[in-house]
Structure formats: structure tokens, C-alpha cells
Amino acid sequence: MSITTPEHDAKIAKITFASVYPHYVNKVEKKGRTKEELHQVITWLTGFDDAMIQELIDTKVTFETFFAKATLNPNAHLIKGVICGYRIEDITTPLTQQTRYLDKLVDELAKGRKMEKILR
């Protein structure tokens, strides 16, 4: 069972969305996907529109604040699999699990998965 440590969870909580966002954009664009598709995935998971995504980047919010402001999609629990060595459905810390949901969606987008499959 791959459960995260309190130290790992604390580290995730302190990471700013703004510091990770350019990596998300780069990852999907390198694979022929678009920033618009990335935003579609982020919006599906969090309920944030483009303006809110930009505001969260500009204000350099942590993932803790990012997900505190989000309205998580009711189907988010359907996101399963392994990301960064952790099985998403086994992660017990909600914030860490939510962050990994986002990572997994970005991964699926970059791997060329069809949008209707990504947006469960």
C-alpha cells in the first residue's frame, strides 16, 4: 500500500501552483496538446475558469489554497492509477490526493488520451 508520509504531504501543501503550472503547459505542448486543453482539464477538476486560473498563478497560491478554493468535480474519485510512485486511490491525505488527481489528468492529456476519457 502506497501511503504518503506527513513530510511528503506538508511539502505538497507548500508548493505553489504557479511554480508547477509552466511544467504542466510544457509537458502537454511537447506532446502536441494545447494550453486550452490543459485549462479544460483544470476547469473540469476544480471548477476554475481561465480568469481564476490566471489569478491563482499571479497570486502564487500554494496547492493548499488552490484546492481549498476549488469545487472538486464529483467524479474526481474515478481518477485512479499510479503517479509519482503512489497509487492515487490509496492516498489518505485529501490534499495530496487532489494534487495527484491534477498530475494524473495532465499526464493523461500529455499521453494523448481522448478528452472524453480524461473528463470522466
C-alpha positions in Angstrom: 0.0 0.0 0.0 1.5 3.3 -1.0 0.6 5.8 1.7 2.3 9.2 1.8 4.3 10.5 4.8 3.3 13.6 6.7 6.5 15.2 5.5 5.6 14.5 1.9 2.1 15.8 2.4 3.4 19.0 4.0 5.8 19.5 1.1 2.9 19.1 -1.4 0.8 21.6 0.5 3.5 24.3 0.3 4.2 24.0 -3.4 2.8 27.0 -5.4 0.5 26.3 -8.3 2.4 29.0 -10.2 5.7 27.0 -9.9 4.2 23.8 -11.3 1.9 25.4 -14.0 4.6 26.1 -16.5 5.7 22.5 -16.3 2.2 21.3 -17.0 2.0 23.6 -20.0 5.4 22.5 -21.3 4.5 18.8 -20.8 1.2 18.9 -22.7 2.5 21.2 -25.5 5.6 19.0 -26.1 3.1 16.2 -26.8 1.0 18.2 -29.2 -1.8 19.2 -26.8 -2.7 22.8 -26.1 -2.8 25.2 -23.1 -6.6 25.4 -23.8 -6.9 21.7 -23.3 -4.9 21.9 -20.1 -7.3 24.6 -18.9 -10.2 22.4 -19.8 -8.8 19.6 -17.6 -8.1 22.0 -14.7 -11.6 23.5 -15.0 -13.2 20.0 -15.0 -11.3 19.1 -11.8 -11.6 22.4 -9.9 -14.4 24.5 -11.4 -11.9 27.4 -12.0 -12.4 29.4 -15.2 -9.4 30.8 -17.2 -9.5 34.1 -15.3 -9.4 32.3 -11.9 -6.6 30.1 -13.0 -4.6 33.2 -14.0 -5.4 34.9 -10.7 -4.2 31.8 -8.8 -0.9 31.9 -10.8 -0.5 35.6 -10.3 -1.1 35.5 -6.5 1.2 32.4 -6.2 -1.2 30.4 -4.1 0.0 27.1 -2.6 -1.7 23.9 -3.5 -3.3 24.0 -0.1 -5.1 27.3 -1.0 -5.6 26.2 -4.6 -7.7 23.2 -3.6 -9.3 25.0 -0.7 -10.8 27.4 -3.3 -11.7 24.6 -5.7 -15.1 22.9 -6.1 -13.8 19.4 -6.8 -15.6 17.5 -9.6 -17.9 14.9 -8.1 -16.3 12.3 -10.4 -12.8 13.1 -9.3 -12.7 9.9 -7.2 -12.8 8.0 -10.5 -9.3 9.1 -11.3 -7.1 6.1 -10.5 -3.7 4.8 -11.2 -0.1 5.4 -10.1 1.5 8.8 -10.2 5.0 9.6 -8.8 5.1 6.1 -7.3 1.8 6.4 -5.4 -1.4 4.7 -6.1 -3.9 7.6 -6.2 -6.8 5.7 -4.7 -4.7 4.7 -1.7 -3.6 8.2 -0.7 -5.3 9.0 2.5 -4.5 12.8 2.8 -7.1 14.6 0.8 -4.9 17.5 -0.4 -2.1 15.2 -1.6 -4.7 13.0 -3.3 -6.3 16.1 -5.0 -2.9 17.3 -6.2 -2.2 13.8 -7.6 -5.5 13.9 -9.4 -4.4 17.0 -11.2 -1.0 15.4 -12.0 -2.7 12.3 -13.4 -5.1 14.4 -15.6 -2.1 16.3 -17.0 -0.3 13.0 -17.6 -3.3 11.5 -19.5 -3.6 14.7 -21.6 0.1 14.6 -22.5 -0.2 10.9 -23.3 -2.8 11.7 -26.0 -5.8 10.2 -24.2 -9.1 11.4 -25.6 -10.7 14.3 -23.7 -13.9 12.5 -23.1 -11.9 9.7 -21.3 -9.9 12.2 -19.3 -13.1 14.1 -18.2 -14.7 11.1 -16.6 
